[in-house]
C-alpha cells in the first residue's frame, strides 16, 4: 500500500470492492439487456462505465450483463435512460449487494 499526498494511505478500488458481498438471486437477475442486433453508443459505454464491470461484449458484438456483483449504483440507468435498452429493478429483499463498512 502506498501513501497519498496528504499522508492518507492510498487504497485500490478493487480492495474496497472486495469488502462487499453479493447474494445472487439465481435465475432472477435484477437487470436485463433488451435484445439488440447492434448496441447503441450508450450501451457500449456501459462496458467501460460500470464500476463493477458487469457489462461486456459477446462474440456477436452484443452487450451482455452478468448482474452478479452489481453495486446497484444506477450508472447503467443514467447512461441508458434515453435509449431504454436495459430493464433495471431492485433485487428481491435479501438479495443483491451487501455493503460492509469498516
N, C-alpha and C positions, 0 to 999 in steps of 0.2 A: 504494500500500500504506500502511495506517495502522499506528500503533503501539498495542499493547495496554497496559494499565495497568502491567504490570511492565516496560515498556521492550522487550518482545519484539515483533517485527513480527507483526501480525495477517495471517493468510493465509486466503483464502476456500477453502471445501471444494472448489469447482469447480477451483481451481488445483492442489490436491493430487491430485484425481482425474485430472486431465489428464496427470499423470506416469505413470499406469498404462497399460498396453497390454492389449488383449484380442484373442486369436486365436480367431476364430469357427470353430466346427466346423459348417460348412454342412449343414443338413438333419438335424442331430443335437443338438437343444438338450438341455441337462442338467436343465432344469426345464420341467415341463408343468403347466398348469392343467387339472384334470379338468373335463369338460363339466358345465355347470350352467345352469339356467334363471334362477335368482335367486341372486346371490352372498351368502354369509353375511357377518356383520359383520367377521369375521376376514379374509376375502378382500378385502373392501372396504378394510380398514385398510391392506392392502399397497400400495394406490395412493398412500398418504401415508408409510408406514413404510419402504419400500425406499430405502436411501440412494443407490442408483444410478438410481432412477426407472424400473425395468424394468416395473412393473405399471401398467396403465391400463384405463379403461373404454372399451368399444367402443360403437357407436351402438345396440346392442341391450341395453345395460345390463349386459353381462357383462364380467368381468375377464379381460384378456389379458396375456400376458407377451412381452416381447422380451428374450431372455436375453443378447443382445449387450451387453456392458458390465457384466454381473453381477459383483459383487465377491466372490461366494461367501462372504458374511458369515454366512449362516444365519438372518437375520432372518425370512425367509418360513417357514422350517422351524419356528421357535419360534412365530410368530403363528398358523400353521395346524396346529400339532401335534395338536390335538384334533379338528379338522374333517376332516383328510385330503384337502383339496381340491387340494393340489399334490403332484406327484411330483418329488422332488429327488434327483439323483445327482451325483457328482463328474464334471466333464468328463473326456473321454478324455485320456490323457497327452499333454502338449504343447499342449493347447487350454485356453481359459479365460483368466482374468485373469493378467497378468504384472506383479507389483508391482515398482516401481523405487524404490529407496531413495536419498536424497541429493539 
